[in-house]
């Protein structure tokens, strides 16, 4: 029996509703601008307090507006209903290999967060509980899930990739397409009950499923008591991991280089602007100066504790700067924002320090997860990302 199931009551976009997921932005003002340009964007429902007319109101106070928007979009034909379907998903762009996935529902009781907890869905990253509470409240208000959890099939990923590619090649014209901010085309096809649906759900649930994106959404499903959650099951061949960097809005008064040196780091001033470094080194940018920093690894510690993101969290943020990872002075900035944008935020005075970190490799990510170890917060920025607002799951 597979842990991946068809969507009992789905709503399929007819176009124009696709959106980046709510947590992909470094600046809330970007969300407001997107909603202003496209009021049908799923962001207007996922982040109702960021809609232009609601800025300044709390998330919870805006939930009735979110429910009203969703009802209006269902009524005006922005979504069309379907029952007992899974949905083929292909992301493509010129010069890039196609990425594939399967929209479906996954059993919440399969989520495992530690080695002694059984389950095929592995979630290993720390989360911010306030964000989880918002996702729970949104699901309760809408009785609908708009944004999928991205799951990486590590057991039968190769077979699933081949099957999804073959199925999309034979599927004809897609039910809908959407072009994202990077120019990638997201296309979907419905698969009704039958042998193909059975084959794809069996492959999608045929091994350990690692949460690649959507740790907060998966925990929200548990916290909210949902028996299943909306997911896109993808394959290792369909994804890459980009850097996940940090901006610090306010530095403590202490000298940063001195503090890092005291923590055992090697610090070297760079003759060039800070950029994304190679694994084992981080680069910093503050007050117009760039540095390369090698943080000391902990001898004999598990591999995950010596990943660059873990060393940054432990030695730079906590020990040198005295900041908890959840401190509001820390912004977590995904790979869609390049090094020059990060430096520009510092030069403009909107941040005092940029921390540039090499991306975690897909192999390291899978190995850490299968060992049931826990990654630091916001350490993997998968690309291409599944797009929200294309396939919805009604909870009743």
N, C-alpha and C positions, 0 to 999 in steps of 0.2 A: 504494500500500500504506500503510495507516494505521499509526501508532505506538501506537494504542490497541487493546487486545485483550480478549476475554472472559476471565473467570477460569476456568482449567481445572478446579480443584477448590476450590469455595467452601464455606464454612460460614455459614449464614444464621441470625441470632438468631431464637428463638421468643418473645423478650421478656425484659426484666429484666437484660440484659447491657450495655446502652449506657452509655457513660461519656464524660466530658470526656477529651481527650487528656492524656497524662502531663505535658506541659509547659505546661499552662494555669493552674498554681497558683502563688500567691505564697508559700504556706506548706505545707511537707510534711505538717503535722499535718492539714490539710484532706483530703489523700488518705487518711490513716489513718482519719479519721472516716467518709468515704464508704464505704470498704471494710468498716468495722465495721457500718455500717447496711445495706449490700448486698454480701454476700460474693460474689455472682455478677457484680458489676461487673467489666468488663474491666480496670479499674485494678488489681485484685488479681493479674492476670496480667502486666500491663505494668509495674507497680511492686511486685514481690513483697516487696521489703525495707521497704515502707511498710505492709504488712498488720499488724494489731495484734499478732499473735503473733510477728512477725519484726522489729519495730523494734529497731534496734541492730545487726542483722546487715548484711553488705555485700550489694550488688546481686548480685554474681556468686555468692555463697554461697547466695542464695535462688532461683537459676534452676531447680534441680530441683523446688522447690515450685511455681513458675510452670507448669512442664510438667505436673506432676501435676494442678493445678487445671484447666488446659485440657482434659486428657484426661477428667477427671471431668465437666466441663460438656458435652463432646461426648457422653459416655455417658449422662448423665441427661436428655438431650433439650433442653438450653438452646440448642443449635445443631442445625440439620438440614443435611445435605449437599446440594450441587447441583453440576452439572458444566456447563462451557462456557456460562456465563451472564454477562451484564452486569446491573447492578441500578439501576433508576430510584430517584432520591432526591429527596424534597421536604421542605422545612423550612417550617413555617407557624406563624403566631400571629395572634390577633385584632389587627386594625389595622395589620398589616405585609404588604407584598407577599410572595408565596411565593418561596422560593429553590429552585433546581433544581440537580441534579448527576447524574453517572453514575459508579457504582462500576465500575472496570475495572482491567486491568493495563496498564502503560505500559513501553515499552522503555527500559531503563536506559542503553543506549549512546547515547540521544538527549539526555542531560543535557549542557548547555553552561554553562560558568562564566566564559567570557571571549569577547571579540569574534572571536578567531581560531579558536575551537573550534566545529565544526559541531554542530548538534543542534537539535531543536524544543522541548526542555524546558529552560527558562532558570532557573537558580538563581544568585542574585546576592548573597546575604547571607552575611556571615561567620558561622561556627558555633563551638561549643565542642566540641573534639575528644573530651573525656571522655564527653559525651553520645552522640556518634556511636558510640564503642566499646561503650557499653551497648546501643544499639539493634542493633548487629551481633551481640553476644553473645546477646541475647534471640532474634533471628531464628534463630540457629544452634541454640539450645536447644529452641525450639518447632517449628522448621520450618514456621512459620505467621506471617503478618503480620496484626496486629489493628488497626492504626491507619493510616489512609490519608494520603497526601500530597495536599493540596488544590491543584489546578492550575487556573489561570484561562485559559480559551480566548480568546485575543485576536484570532484571525483570523476565526473563524466563530461568535463568541459569540452574536450575535443570532439566527442560524439555529438554533444548538443550543438556546438558551433556548426558542424557539418550539416546536421539536420535542419537547423534554422536557416542556413544559407540556401539549402535546397528548397525548403518550403517557401521562402520569399521569392525565389526565382520562378516558381510555378504559380504564384498566387495572383498574378495579373496586376491590375491597377490597384493601388492602395486605397484603403477606406478614407485616409486623410494624410496630409503631409504638413510639416511645419518647419520653418527655417529659423535656426537659433542665431544668437548674437555673433557667433563665430563663422556663420555661413554654412553650417552643416545642415543637411536635410534629414529630418526625422520622419519616417514613414511607418504606418501601422496597417495591419491586415487582421481581420477577425477570423478565428478558427472555431467553428461550431463543434458540438458533440460529434464524436466519431473516432475512427482509428488514428488520424493524424493528431488530434487533441490528446488522445491517450498516450501516443508515442512521445510527444513533446513534454507532457507533464511528468512522465516516468523518467525521462532523461534529465529534466530540470531538477527533479528531486532525487537523483540517483547517487548523491554523495554529499559530503559536507558543504554547506552553503555559508559563505563568509560575508558578513555585512561590510560592503565596500563603501556605501554611502547611505545614511539614514539611521545612524545609531539612536538619535533622539526619537525618530518615528517608530522604530521597533520597540523601544522601551515604553513609548506612549501606548502602543497596542497592549503591552503587558499591564501597564498601570491602569489603563482604561477598561481592562477585562474583555478585550476583543478576542474572539476565538481564532480569527485569522486576520492577516494584514495584507495590504496591497504591496506587490513587489514586482520588480523587473529582474528576472534571473538572467544573468549574462555569463560570458565565458572569459577565461584568462586571455585568449587571443583577441578579445574585443576591447581591452582596456589598457591604459598606461597610467602611471602615477606622476603627476607634476608636483613641483615644490609647494609646500604650505608654510608661508612665512609669518612673521609677527611684526607689528608696529607697536611701539610703546609711546603713549601720548605724553607721559610725564616721568622724567627720570628723578630718582632720589638725588639728594645733593652730593652724595659721595662720588669720588672719581671712579668711573666705570673701569678704566684700564687697571687701576690699582686694585679694585675689588676683584676683577677677574684673575689677576696675577696672584692675589692672595688665595684664591680658590684653586690654584694649581694650573691655571691655563697658560698657554703660550700665546702672546698677543704681538702681532706685527702690523705696523702701519703700512697701508698699501699705496703705491704711486698711481693707482687707477681707481675709478669708481667701483664701489662694492657691487658684486654680481652673484648669481647663483653659484655656489661653490661645488667642488667635488666632495664626495662622501668622506667624512672624517674631519672636515673643516667647516666652520661657519664664517660668514662675513657680516660685519656690522657697518652701519653708516650713521654718524651723529655729528652735528655741528660742522658739516662740510668735509669730514674726514672719514676715510674708510679703513677698516681693519680686517685682517684675517686672524681667526682665533681657533686654536686647537684645544678643546676641552678634555681634561683627563678622564680616561675610561676607568671604570671600577673593576679592579682585577678580580677574576673569578665570578663576576656577576652574570646573570642570564643575558643572552644576546639582546633582548628587548631593552634592558636597562642601559645598554651602551649605544643604542641608536642615537643619531644626532639629535632628534627631537626630544628624546628622554634626557640627554645631557643638557640641552638648552633649558628644559623645564626645571631640572634639579639644580644645576650649577649656576646658570646665568640668571634665570628669573628668580628662583628662590634664594639661593645663597648670595649672589652678588647684588641683586636688586631688591631682595626682600619682598617679592611679589608672589602671591598665590596665583595659580593658572587661571582662576576665575575672576581675577581683578579686572575691573572695568577699564583700567588704563591699558590693557592688552587687547589689541585687535588681531584676529586671526585672518590672514589674507591668503586666499587660494591662488593657484597657479594661473588663473586668467589675468592676474595683475602682474606685469613684468617688473624686473628690478628697477628700471628707470621710473616707473610709477611710484614705487616704494620710496626711492630717494627723493622724488618730487614732493611727496607728502611731508618729509622731514624738512626740505628746503622751504616749503610753504608755511612751516610752523604748525602744521596740523598734527605732527608727531615729533618726538625728540630722538627716537632711535628706531632704525629698521634692522631687523634680524633676518638674514637670508640663509636658508637651510637647504641642503641637498635633498632631493626627493627620496622617499623610501622606495626600494625596488619592489616589483610585484612578487618576486621570489621571497624576499624578506617578509613582506606582508603576509603571504600565505603561510610561511613557516611559523611566524609568531602566532597566527590564529590557530593553526592546527595543533600547536603546543599549548593552546588555551592560555597564552600569556596576554597581557593587556598593554596596548599601545597608549602613548600619551594622547591627550586631547588634540584634535585637529592636526593630525600628522600625515594624513593621506588625502590628496586631492585627485580623485579619479577623473579621467577624461577618456572618451566623451561621456558626459553625464546623461542619465535618463532625464527626460523633460517632464515636468509636471503639467497637469491640465489636459493631457491627451486621452487618458483612460481613467475613469473614475469608478470607484466601487461603492455602491449603496449598501449601508450596513444592515438594513432591515430585510 
